[in-house]
């Protein structure tokens, strides 16, 4: 129902823009997509999808080496990480569950211990998005103010950044056992990686993952240009990480991100449809990479002896 509401709100914005041009919503979107340079768009998206996979697999490998099994090699992670993208078509957490199964079968890593590493990676992903968005907002604050047509964006974003960054030192100190020493929450099995993680681990994983987000900012800026939408790098740096956070909400088709595109770029309501195309291509192409690696992943999963 929430996803349907998001789609409806975006559609009504598109209808209003279409009426101004004397068009129906379908005609408006048809014109928008017909003007795009699709060959250049594919030439942009395919290399980025491959790049994203390699960076993502590398960051995952580093975390697994630190907290689960130090002998694992990057070549062992590539097939299972790629194949997990197939399951991620259903749900990202299902894909992470497949990786946990792989670590159990091949390296005897208990499921709860593997899941703790996935939680650690998820926390870093959230803080990476917040950090880059904060940098973008700080550098391009005037652009954020210009976009604050429907919501007080500067106040909302600064409040979120403040709460998140005030919490992080507490988070590290708590799980390292330096504060609230009588608490037993940190001793839960599924928080193993958080107990083991030092500040340097958070920083290193963030640095390993950073190329993907910076690449996304560049790719989305260029892709919007191919669709004749006039945005600049500053707007993307400030807003895209926040949009990716909305995409993490458990809604079909990343409907939260779809709506946020329309809110952050009110002069271009059609960017909601653009984001749906970008997301659909990205997850489908990642799944294609997974299909290519699937025979190797099956070989890794269904053997008797660990590597």
N, C-alpha and C positions, 0 to 999 in steps of 0.2 A: 504493500500500500504506500509506503514511504517512497519507494522507487517510482511508482506510478505518479505520485504527487510531484516529484522532481521533474519527470518528463513533461507533465502537464504544464508546469510553470515555465519551463524552457520553451515549450511549444507556443504558449500564449505570447511570450516575448517576440518570438519569430513572427507570429501572426500580426502583431502590431507593426513591426518593421516592414512586413510585406505589404500591409494596407497602405502605408505611407508611399510606397512605390507603385500602388495600383495593381498588386499581384496577389495571388493566393500563396499560402505558406509553401505548398509543394513547388510552385513556380519559382518562388524566392530561393529555396534550397537548391533547386535544379540549376538555376543561374549561378549560384555560389560554387557548386561543385564542378560545373562545366567550364568555369574559367580557370580552374587549377591546372598546373603543369604536373600531371600524374607521373610521367616518366622521371622527372627530376625528384619528385616526392619519393618514389620507390628507390632511386639511387641514393637518397638520404636515409630512408628508414631501414633498408636491409643491412647496410654496414653497421648502423647504430645498434640494431638488434643483436647482431653477432658480437659487437663490442660489449654490449651490456651483459650478455651471457658470460663472456670470458672474465670480466671484472667481478661479476656476481659470484661465479664459481671460485675465483681466487680468494675473495673475502671469506666465503663459506669455508674453504679449505683451511685458511689460517685459523679461524675460530675452532674448528674441529681438532686441529693439531694441538692447540693450546689446552683445550678443556676435555677432550675425549680420547684421542688416540694419536700420539705424536709420530707414529711410523707411517701414517697414511700419506699417500702422494697425490699431487694435483691431478695426475692422469686418472686416478681412481675416482676422484670426485666429479670430473667432467661428465661422464655418462649418466650418473645418477642425478646430478643437478639438472642436466638437460631434460631427462625423462620426467623429472618432477614437474616441469612446465606443462606437461600434458595433463597431469592431475590438477594443476593450478587453474585450468579452464573451469573446473568445477568450484574449487576453493583453494586459496593460497595455503591454508593450513593443512589441507590434505596432501599437498606437495611436500610440505615439511615433514609430515608424518611418514611419507615414503622414504625420505632421507634417514629418518630415525630407524626405520625398519632395516635399511641397508647397513647402518652402523651396527645394529644388533646382530645381523646374520653374518657379516663379514669380519667384524672386529670385537664381537661380544660386548659391545657398549650397551649397558642397560638403557631401556627406552626413556626412563625419566632423566637420565644423564644427557642423552642426545637432545631431548626436548628442552632442557635447560639452556643448551647452546643456541637453539633456535629462538628462545626467548631473549637471550643476550643480543643476538643479531637484530631482532625486531626492535629492541630498545634503541640500539645504535641507529637504525634506520630512521626512527622517529626524531631523534635528536639531530641527526644529520639534516633532515628537512627543516627543522626549526632553526638550526644554526645558519644555514644558507639563506633561508627566508629573512632572518633577522639582519644579516649582512645586506641583503638586497633592500630591505625596508630602510635601513640606516643610510645607505648611499643614495637611494632614489625615493626619499620620503615624499617629495613633491608629487611623484607619480601615484603613490598610494593615496594621497589626499585627493587627487583628481578622480580616482576611481571610486571614492566614497560617496556615491550617488544615493544608493539605497540603504547602506549600513555605515555606521561609524568605524570604518576599517582601521584607521590608525590606532584608535583606543583599544579595539578588540585584539589586534595583532600584538601590540605592545604588552597588553595584559597577559596574553598567552605566553609570550616569550619570557616575561618576568617570572611567572609562576614556574615554568619549566626549568629555567636556569637556576632559580633558587632551590628547586628540589634536587637537582643533580648532585651537588656536594653531599647533601644528606643521604642520598641513595648510595653513593660510594662508601661513605663512612659507616652507614648501617650494615651493608653486606660484608664489609671488611671487619665487622665486630668492634668498631671503635666507639659506637654510641648505642644506647638502649641494649646493654649487654644481657639483660634478663629476657629479652624477646626471643621466642622460639621460631618465629616465622622464617627467619633466614636459614634455619636448619632443614627446611622442607627439601625433599629429594629433588624436586623439579627446579629448584633454585641453585643447584650445584655450581653452575658456571658463574652465577652472580657472586657467589661466595669466593670463588677462585680468582675472579677478574680484578685486576689492579687498574688504576687510572690509565696506565700506558696501553692496556688492551683496548679500552674504549677509543682512545685516540688513534691507535693503529688501525683498528677496524674501520673507523670513520674515514681515515685517509685512504684505505683500500677501496672503500665504496664511493668516495668523492668523485672520481672520474665519471661515474655513471650519471650522477645528478648534474654535474657541469655539462656533460655531453647532452643531456636531455634539455637543458636550458638553451643550448646552441641549436639543437635539432628542432625544437618547437618554435624558436624564433624564426629560423629559416623556413620551416614548413608553413607557418602562418603567412609568411611573405608569398609563398607559392600559391596560397589561396586568396591573395590580394587583401589580407588583413594587416593593417599597418600597426605593428607593435614593435617595441625595441627590446634589446637585451636586458635593460634595467627592469622593465615590467616583468619579464619572464623570471628573472632572478628573484624578484620580490614575491611573485604570486605563484609560480609553478610549484615550489615546495609545499605551499599551503594546499594547493589543488591536489597534489599527490597524497597529502594527509587525508583529505576528504575522500580520496579514492580508496583508502584503507578501511572505510566504513563498510560493514557487512551488508551492502545493498547490491542487487543485481545490476550488471552493466556499469558498475562504478557510478551509479546515479548521483551520488553526493558530489562527485567531481564535476559531473555534467552541469549541475545547477550552479556550482561555484564559478565555473567558467562564465556563465551568463551574468552572475552578480559582479564579478571582478572586471568584466569587459562589457558594460551595459550598452556601449555604442555598437557592439558587434554581437548581437544575440545569436547569430549563426555559428559562433565558435562552440556552442554546445554540441551541435551536430559534428563539427570538426573534431572535437575531443573524442566523440564516440567512434569515429573512423580511425583515429590514431590509436586508441586503446584496443579496438578490435583487431586491427592489423598486428599490433605489437604482440598481443597474447597468442594470436594464431600463428605468427611466424616463429615465436618462441616454441610453440608446440611442435612446429615442423622440425626445428632443431632437435627437439626431444625425440621425435620419431626417428630421425637419422641416428641418434645415439642409442635408441631403444634396444637393439640386439646386444650391444656391449653392456648396457645396464642389466639386461636379463642374465647375461653371462656372469656379471658381478654378483647378482642376487642369488642365483640358483646354482651354486656350486657347493661342494662339500667342505673344502678346506679354505681357510682365510688366506689372503695374499700375504 
